[in-house]
Amino acid sequence: MTTDLYEMVIDPAAAGFDGDVLAPVPVTDAARRVLAFCTEPRSGWVTYHLAARSTHTSGLFDQVTTWSLLYVNALAGRVDIEDVAGFSRDRRRDFAARVAAVPEDTDLHTMDDDGVAAVVNLCHFGYHGVWGPKITKMGALYRPHAVPVLDGHIAEVFGFNREGFSNKARQHELDRRERIDKVVRALAIWIRIHRAEIAALRDAVTPTVPEIHDLPALQLIDIVLWTSQDDKPTYRRPGQGERWIDRPIGQHVTAEELRPEPIPTAK
């Protein structure tokens, strides 16, 4: 990873975003952050990414239920009882239809324009109290290859404020749908162009965390962006912990540890 080819992971400014955007991240720094994130038992890697793997095989994501929104809390979604109560049957039908329009097991960066537009439409779903961050954390469970998690940190990565995917007010001359569309398309294009850097990142992390080998490229880049943005402020809030790039690498938690346990048949 010493050649120029593997120097940078992503550059929002080069993708046409301005303001206080995230600076390009070297692959070596990205690998260090991903390793710290994936070996931290309280991070979303264990409770969200790994847990979702076995849950997919159970068929839980073949339907949208009243409680589906609660899955978002596995990634610090802060879903409350009012959010769940507001997830009416009509809204569940709407969300399910938007999920169905996104091709299953198809990577965002391989989709045609109609496929990307379907992803944007899914990310744009929402209602009072439940907007971009919560919806995309849920949507990414149903379509992990295609739906990015658009929370406050990712909004800041691309130069918007923390409410960039929730607030309808215009930012940088773009409304909420336009902001979502621009970020989703930028991610698709960047991953399509920079497969070599992503491969180098996988090679650096997989020996310690083998499950990274099968992680969709979109989710791998999301971890890099989120942890890099989380490291950006010089001030650390109480309880926030060390910067990801400075954290010691923890113990690998296997996907097997997160497998569901069947209830034994009564004898």
Salt bridges, closest charged atoms under 4 A:
ASP18 OD1 - HIS172 ND1 2.91
ASP20 OD1 - LYS232 NZ 2.92
GLU40 OE2 - ARG42 NE 3.19
GLU40 OE1 - ARG247 NH1 3.96
ASP83 OD2 - LYS134 NZ 2.67
ASP90 OD1 - ARG93 NH1 3.88
ASP94 OD1 - ARG98 NE 2.87
ASP107 OD1 - HIS145 ND1 2.99
ASP113 OD1 - ARG185 NH1 2.85
GLU156 OE1 - HIS153 ND1 3.68
GLU156 OE1 - ARG162 NH1 3.54
GLU178 OE1 - ARG170 NH2 3.60
ASP181 OD1 - ARG185 NE 3.04
GLU197 OE2 - HIS194 ND1 3.04
GLU211 OE1 - HIS252 NE2 2.69
ASP230 OD1 - HIS153 NE2 2.84
ASP230 OD2 - ARG236 NH2 3.68
ASP231 OD2 - ARG33 NE 2.67
ASP246 OD2 - ARG243 NH1 3.56
GLU256 OE2 - ARG259 NE 3.64
